[in-house]
Amino acid sequence: MERKILDCVKKAENLAKNGTPDEIKKRLFYFERWLEYFMHERMVHLIVTVLFSLLSMLALILFFSVKSLPILVVFGIFIITDCFYIKHYYVLENKVQQLYDIIDVFYSKIDKNL
C-alpha cells in the first residue's frame, strides 16, 4: 500500500502542476476514491500500532514482574513489529495529508474556471 500511495501522490502532483482544469475534472474522482482507501488503511494501521504498543508495554511490565527470558523475547518481537507499523503509519499519515492539499488545489483550479 505504501508504494501505491507514493505513486498516487506523485501522479496527483504532476496533474496539479501540468494538468488543465478539464483533465483535473476527469481525474478528480480517481484521486478521491483512492483517498478514501488510504484513510481506511490509515485507521487500520493506527489501531494495530496502538495494539502492538499496548502489548509491548504489557510484556515489559510482565518481564519486570516475572523476570522470564521468553517474555523478554516476546517483548522484542512486539517492539520490532511496532517499529515497522509506526514507519508505515508515518508514511500513510503524511501522504494522506499531502493528498488532501493536492485535492484542494484541484478544486481551486476547477473553481477558477467556472
N, C-alpha and C positions, 0 to 999 in steps of 0.2 A: 504494500500500500504506500510505503514511503516513496518508492520510485514513481508511482502513479501521481501522487500529489506534487512532487517536484516537476514532473512533466506537464501537469495541468497548469501549474503556476507559470512555468516558462512559456507555454502557449498563450496563456492569458496576457502576460506581459507583452509578448510580441504583438498580439492583436490590439492591445491598448495603445501601443506606440505607433503601429503601422496600419491599423485597420480603419476602414471607413465606417461611418455610422450604420450603413446598410449591412456590412459584414458583421459588425458587432451585434446588431439585432438578430441576425441569423444564428449566431453562436452563443448568445447570452443564455438561452435555456440549457445548453450543454454544460456550461460552467456552473450555473445554479444547481443543476441536478447533481453534479459531482460534489459541489459544496455540501449538499445535504448528506451524501455518503461520508464525506470526510468528517462532518460534525458528529455523525453517529459513531464512526470509528474512534474519534477523539474521546467521546463519552465512555465507550467501552474500555479504552486504554486507561482512562482516568480511574475507573472502578477497579480494574485489575492492578494498577500501580498502587492504589491505596490498600487493596487487599494484601499484596505482597509486602508492603511496608509494615502493615499490622502483624502479619505472620513473622516477619523478621524481628520485630520488637518482642513478640511473644516468645520466639525461640531464644532470643538473647536473655530475656528475663528467666526463662526456664533453665538455660545453661548456668546462670549465676546461682540459681536455686539448687540444682541437682549436681552440677559440675561433671557433666557427662560429655565425652568426646563426640559421640554420634549426634547429639543435639547441636554441638558447635558446627559439625559438618552440614547439618540441615540449615543452620543459620547462614553459613557461607553460600549455600545454594540459593537460598532466598535473596540474599543481598546481591549476588551476581545477576540473578534473573531480574531483580528490581532495577538494577542499573541499566540493563538493556531496555526495559519498559520505560524508564524515565527518559532515556535518549530518544526513543521512538516517539513518546508523547511530546517531548520538546519540539521535535521537527513538525509533528502534526499541528500542534498549537500555533507555532509561528507561521506556518504556511497557510493555515486556515485564516488567520488574521490578515495575512498578506492578500489572500484571495478575496476577502471582504473588501479591502481597499481597492483592489483592481476592479471589482464589480461596481463599486461606487463610481469609479472613473468611467466605466462603460455607461452607466446611467447618466452621468453628467454630459458625456459626448452625445448620447441619444437625445437628451432633453434640449440641447442647444439647437438641434436641427428640427424640432417640432414647430 
